[in-house]
Amino acid sequence: MDAITASLTTFGVVALLASWVLLLIVAWQEDYAWGLCTLLLPPLSYLYALTRLDKAGQALLLAAAGWIMIWLA
């Protein structure tokens, strides 16, 4: 694995984790049940984000950037 691939993979995973943390914060502020679902079922948090683009749009963009970096690696 060369340096560029390793860097893109690392930054992509970090971006995905950061987006999940942002979604976790937004979900807990919105509702206790959504926060708990986001904590226990992380893929469900992205479904929540799609329904609440006004509050969680930045987290979705960060997740998309993370997936793009992983895909390019």
N, C-alpha and C positions, 0 to 999 in steps of 0.2 A: 504494500500500500504506500503510495507516494504521499508527499506532504500536503499537496492540494486536496487530495481525496480525504485524507484524515482531517484536515481543517474544515472542509465543507461538512463532513459528517458530524464532527464535534459541534460546530456552530449550529447546524440544523437541529441536532438533538437538544441543545441548550435553548434554542428558540422555541421548540415545541414545549419544553418544560416551563419556560417563562410564560408562554401563552396559556398553558393550563393553570398556572398560578394566578394569572390575571383573571381568567374565567372563574376560578375559585373565589377570588375576592369579590368580583361582580355578583356572582350567584349568591354568596352569603349576604351581601348587602341588599339584594332583591328579596330573597325569601329563604327561610331556614331549610325548607324541604329541598329547594334547588341546590342549596349549598351542600347539603348532605348527599344528594344524588351525584353532584359533581365530584365530591370527595371520594365516594365509593365506586362510581362508574364513570371514569374520565371520558370515554367516547360519548356518553350522554351529554356531557357539558358542551360539546361542539354543536349538538342538536339544539340545546338551549341557546347557544350564541347565535345560531341562524334565526331563531325566532325573536331575539332581542338585539338586532343589529345596532340600534341606537346606543346601547350601553356596552356591548361586547364586540363591536366592530373592529377595534384595534387589536384585540386578542386574536380574532380570526385572521386578520392580515399577518400578524406575527406567525401564526400557525402555518399559513400558506407559504410564507417565506421560508420557514423551517423545512417544510416538505419539499420545496423547490431546491433548497440546498442539498438535502439528502438525495433527491433524485439526480441532481447534477453530479454528485459524487459517484 
